[in-house]
């Protein structure tokens, strides 16, 4: 399935690559950008799979969008860029399990008079 905007480009959804199905492909100015989506529950996965897609599609850069479901106490930092032999993988993290404001300790617990 694809979506086309005549002025902006083309978005491909779950298209076949040599080793599987790429989640999203975005074609801008006749250049394919590969985007893989992963839900992070416990362990960080996805870069190796994305690198295989990059090799198969002869791309030197890939995008990994991570939907982070971990509770606050289990969160660790993830890199913004992960170098691979094929090229860099840029990582975008979306926190879909944020701490509610009512649960956060305020830095300003009391106001000065």
Beta strands, then each sheet from edge to edge (+ up, - down):
strand 1: 2-5
strand 2: 9-17
strand 3: 20-28
strand 4: 31-40
strand 5: 61-68
strand 6: 81-82
strand 7: 88-95
sheet 1: 1+ 2- 3+ 4- 5- 7- 6+
end
